[in-house]
Amino acid sequence: MRLALLSDIHGNLEALTAVLRDIETRQADQLICLGDVVGYGCDPAACLELVTTHCTVTLMGNHEHAVLGHLDEHSLNDLARTSIQWTRDQLKDGPWLKKMALFPLEHRVDSLHLVHASPDQPGEWQYILTPAAAKRSFASGEAWITCFGHTHLPTIFSLSEDGLCRSRFGHDFQPLRENRYLVNVGSVGQPRDDDPRSCYVIYDTATADMYFHRVPYDYTQTQHKMAAVNAPSMLIERLAVGR
């Protein structure tokens, strides 16, 4: 079975549409979203509709959590806070707030443990950015491979039998049975690794091969739509540079 794992769409309909087209060409058997369908971008409802139609599981992300009012907005930066308030206004009269409330914090399939942020208290939205942070997360469970998003940075953390934790940029690889892994699948709608192309992962359960895919999309169309609703300029500009 081939699992397509996507995360951090952030209301970017053009990026999501391009990624779904690409996934179709690769004949994935199942799609799973690791959260943050909404936030920042200006098409939250359309993205939720597409994701819940195509994905068998959609996890809770910190932006869904915040839109539902379960996250202290004072803990957010100004851009995120403005985005959350705007997104909530767009969704308040439809069915999505109730549907988002049903998104689970974690999911297990085959050898994978799936979360949005960290397997260590997944509802606390911790960031795994360094080998030290990864090692703390490894200590919280026994899963062979945990896949996550949240930082928008495609990354592979590996823990060897001797306790050494290594970090590598996301690339195609076959996990070693003697190691454990934390794999950040990157971001569909707002990459931050200096590459504006969308990123997602396909995992082959038969071979354990993991493939990172980059998908170009017309981010200028997204930028024009965001400008039309007076989105903060930084959120618009960063799409062109992947930061």
C-alpha positions in Angstrom: 0.0 0.0 0.0 1.2 3.5 -0.8 0.3 6.2 1.7 0.4 9.9 0.7 1.2 12.0 3.7 0.5 15.8 3.4 0.6 18.6 6.0 0.3 22.3 6.6 -1.9 23.3 3.7 -2.8 26.6 5.4 -5.7 27.5 3.2 -3.6 27.5 0.0 -6.1 26.0 -2.5 -3.7 26.3 -5.6 -1.0 24.4 -3.8 -3.4 21.7 -2.5 -4.9 21.2 -6.0 -1.5 20.8 -7.6 -0.5 18.3 -4.9 -3.6 16.3 -5.3 -3.1 16.1 -9.0 0.5 14.9 -8.5 -0.6 12.3 -5.9 -3.1 10.9 -8.5 -0.3 10.3 -11.0 1.6 8.3 -8.4 -1.3 6.0 -7.6 -1.4 6.4 -3.9 -3.8 4.0 -2.2 -4.6 6.3 0.8 -4.1 9.9 1.6 -3.7 11.2 5.2 -3.4 14.8 6.2 -1.3 15.7 9.3 -3.1 18.9 10.2 -3.1 22.7 9.6 -5.5 22.6 6.7 -6.4 26.2 7.6 -4.6 29.3 8.7 -2.7 32.0 6.8 -4.3 31.3 3.3 -7.6 32.6 2.1 -9.4 29.4 1.1 -10.0 27.5 4.4 -13.4 26.1 3.5 -12.4 24.9 0.0 -9.3 23.3 1.4 -11.2 21.6 4.2 -13.7 20.3 1.6 -10.9 18.8 -0.6 -8.9 17.4 2.2 -11.8 15.6 3.9 -13.0 14.3 0.6 -9.7 12.8 -0.5 -8.1 11.9 2.9 -9.2 8.9 5.0 -7.8 10.7 8.1 -7.3 14.4 8.8 -5.4 15.2 12.0 -5.9 18.2 14.3 -3.3 20.9 13.8 -2.5 23.8 16.0 -4.3 26.2 13.6 -7.5 24.1 13.7 -7.1 24.0 17.5 -6.7 27.8 17.6 -9.7 28.5 15.3 -11.8 26.3 17.6 -10.8 28.5 20.5 -8.8 25.9 22.3 -5.4 27.7 22.1 -4.4 30.8 24.0 -4.2 33.4 21.2 -1.7 35.4 23.2 0.7 32.6 22.6 0.6 33.3 18.9 2.5 35.9 16.9 0.6 38.8 15.4 0.5 37.2 11.9 -0.9 34.0 13.2 -3.4 35.7 15.5 -4.7 37.9 12.7 -5.0 34.8 10.5 -6.8 32.8 13.1 -9.4 35.5 13.6 -10.0 36.0 9.9 -10.3 32.2 9.3 -12.8 31.8 12.2 -14.9 34.5 10.6 -14.9 32.7 7.3 -16.0 29.4 8.8 -18.4 30.4 11.6 -21.6 30.1 9.5 -20.8 26.8 7.9 -20.3 23.2 9.1 -16.6 23.2 9.4 -16.1 24.2 13.0 -18.1 21.2 14.2 -16.3 18.9 11.7 -12.8 20.2 12.7 -13.6 19.5 16.3 -13.7 15.8 15.4 -10.2 15.7 14.0 -8.0 13.4 16.1 -4.6 14.4 17.5 -2.8 11.2 16.3 -3.3 8.2 14.2 -1.5 4.9 13.6 -1.3 3.0 10.3 1.1 0.2 9.4 4.4 1.0 11.1 3.7 4.7 11.2 2.7 6.9 14.1 1.2 10.1 12.7 0.9 13.5 14.6 0.9 17.1 13.6 3.6 18.4 15.9 5.3 15.9 18.2 4.6 12.5 19.6 5.5 13.9 23.0 2.2 15.4 24.1 0.8 16.0 20.6 -1.8 18.5 21.9 1.0 20.8 23.2 2.3 21.7 19.7 6.0 21.4 20.4 8.5 22.1 17.6 11.0 19.5 16.6 13.8 21.5 15.0 17.0 20.0 16.5 18.4 16.6 17.3 18.1 17.4 21.0 14.3 18.1 20.6 14.0 15.0 18.4 15.7 12.8 21.1 13.2 14.0 23.7 10.4 13.0 21.3 11.9 9.6 20.6 11.9 9.0 24.4 8.1 9.5 24.5 7.3 6.3 22.5 8.4 3.2 20.7 7.2 3.7 17.2 9.6 2.8 14.4 8.6 5.8 12.3 6.7 8.9 13.4 5.7 11.3 10.7 4.8 14.9 11.5 4.6 18.5 10.1 4.3 21.8 12.0 7.7 23.3 11.2 7.2 23.3 7.4 10.7 21.9 7.1 11.2 18.5 5.4 13.6 16.7 7.7 14.6 13.2 8.8 15.7 12.6 12.3 17.2 9.2 13.0 18.0 7.5 16.3 20.6 4.7 16.2 21.0 1.8 18.6 23.9 3.6 20.3 21.6 6.5 21.1 23.0 8.9 18.6 20.4 11.2 17.0 21.1 12.6 13.5 19.3 15.2 11.4 19.2 15.3 7.6 17.3 17.3 5.0 14.3 15.4 3.7 15.1 13.1 0.8 14.1 9.7 -0.6 15.3 6.9 1.7 14.6 3.4 3.1 14.5 3.3 6.9 16.8 0.9 8.6 15.1 -1.6 10.9 17.7 -1.0 13.6 17.0 2.7 13.8 14.0 4.8 14.7 12.8 7.8 12.7 11.0 11.1 13.0 10.1 12.3 9.5 8.8 15.8 8.8 6.8 15.6 5.6 7.1 19.3 4.8 4.4 21.8 3.9 1.9 21.8 1.0 0.8 25.4 1.3 3.7 27.4 3.0 7.1 25.8 2.6 9.9 27.3 4.7 13.0 25.6 3.4 13.8 28.2 0.7 11.9 26.2 -1.9 8.5 27.6 -2.8 7.3 24.3 -4.3 4.8 22.3 -2.2 6.2 19.2 -0.4 4.6 15.9 0.6 5.7 12.3 1.2 4.7 8.9 -0.1 5.4 5.9 2.1 5.3 2.4 0.6 4.2 -0.1 3.3 5.5 -3.1 1.4 9.1 -1.9 1.0 9.3 0.8 3.7 10.6 3.2 1.1 9.8 6.9 1.8 9.7 9.4 -1.1 9.7 13.2 -0.8 7.9 15.0 -3.7 8.1 18.6 -4.6 5.3 20.1 -6.7 5.4 23.6 -8.4 2.2 25.6 -8.4 1.1 29.1 -9.4 1.8 30.9 -6.2 1.1 34.3 -7.9 -2.5 33.3 -8.2 -2.6 32.6 -4.4 -0.8 35.9 -3.7 -3.4 37.9 -5.8 -6.2 36.3 -3.8 -4.6 37.0 -0.5 -4.0 40.6 -1.5 -7.6 40.9 -2.4 -8.6 40.1 1.2 -5.9 42.3 2.7 -3.8 39.5 4.1 -0.6 40.7 5.8 2.1 41.4 3.2 4.6 39.0 4.8 2.3 36.1 4.4 1.9 37.0 0.7 5.5 37.6 -0.1 6.9 34.5 1.6 5.1 32.2 -0.8 7.5 33.3 -3.6 10.6 32.4 -1.7 9.6 29.5 0.5 10.4 31.0 3.9 
